[in-house]
Amino acid sequence: MASLTAHNAHEAAMAWFREAKFGLFIHWGLYSQTAGEWKGHPVQGGEHFMLYERIPLKEYARIADDFNPVGFDAKAWVKAAKRAGMKYIVYTTKHHDGFAMYRSACSDYNIVKCTPFGRDPLKELAEACKEEGIRLGLYYSLGRDWEDPDVPTNWPVKAGRSNTWDYPDEDAKQLPRYLERKVKPQLRELLTNYGEIAILWFDTFEMVNKQQSAELRELIHSLQPGCLINNRIGNGMGDYVVMEQKLSTGIIKRPWEACMTMGRNWGYNKFDTDYKKPDVMIRHLVDVVSKGGNLLLNIGPNQLGRFPELTKPGLDAFHDWLKRNGESIYAVSPWHVYGEALTDAVENVEQKAFHDAEYDGTPKEVVPDVRYTRKGNTVFAIVRHSAEKSFLLRSFAGKTEGIREVTLLENGKSVDWKATEDGLRIEGIRRSHSFPIYVLKVEYL
Ligand code: FHN
């Protein structure tokens, strides 16, 4: 019976994930305190700067002496995410620097013990999420930890992401010691002390082997059978696939999630003013959902624990757009095609090479096109950046029979349409909003 209940819990969690579509990624840690600057110069590598600047652990740990995020307000974070239409939050419990952003009994290297702040933000966040009906996921850097002496890495080369300045003998590092001493005890306390956890979001599994991934999966499910795990647990042991800072080129049938930054960095960086425009971010959400995925959009709160001002236009735009058009996003599935171009312009999904931390390879150009989603007997045609009042939706060729009505989702008004053998011709769009992405609701009998 227990295994059936566990199976049911996992099935229910997967069904929830498939319908949620949109979450908030939070990168918050000691790197937020330094905010992209170190000894008077802008850092390389964003939240990786301890590695790029080869900062001795003792010196890096002193950042905690000044880390006092008195502006932190878990309720404000959660309400802002919920207002923007996000259904879950993934919070960095421990990033590569090894510093725990929660009260850890296994390692004094944590926000409660080492900073003047002295509070457990994860406890407050978990309570606020529960109160607002937002599910909580936990990010955990699995195969990189620059505080622990037993964490060898091999990306992109041997020791490529290791702390070789405090712990120079890479061959002496014993990963099992780290897993037993730090990872498993911290996973236990994270999955015991903070209520229901929706997702264990591992990162950079590096040299974790199949047996070790399997043991971690078993540990997680022994504590919370309904907790989903991303594929960065390693060795094919995850429940869904993560795509980072890029868009898929097609529909992916497996559950998957694209994680992206609003700016160019995951952690707060005061020099980073290059935030995506709201219409580009909504384009990305629409694209990801049309291909069967979820978008996990990142904010790096600042040293006071507040969302940077530059996040506000995007959060407001998501609120406005999803209030009008959320029916075309939540709990939908891909249609027979994910979309089509509305001009002869070749769609630019060219993805740039992936860099550590501070890079965002997603396209910023906007070309007139359509993305499709489906729910029951309804197809949503999400028109992106087209000023055309009349156009042909070719993907409906051979699929016009039984169409009952076509309406503009943003105001419910009927749209003139005509079934042709080449597709569904839309005539005389009259909009009540100027935002360059809108939805046609095509209802079948
Ligand atoms: O190195 C990290 C990076 O800082 C950030 O946490 C991203 C988020 O997916 N993961 C790693 C890069 O793949």
Residues whose N, C-alpha, C, O or C-beta is under 5 A from the ligand:
A	BS01	FHN	E47 D203 E244 C259 W266 A357
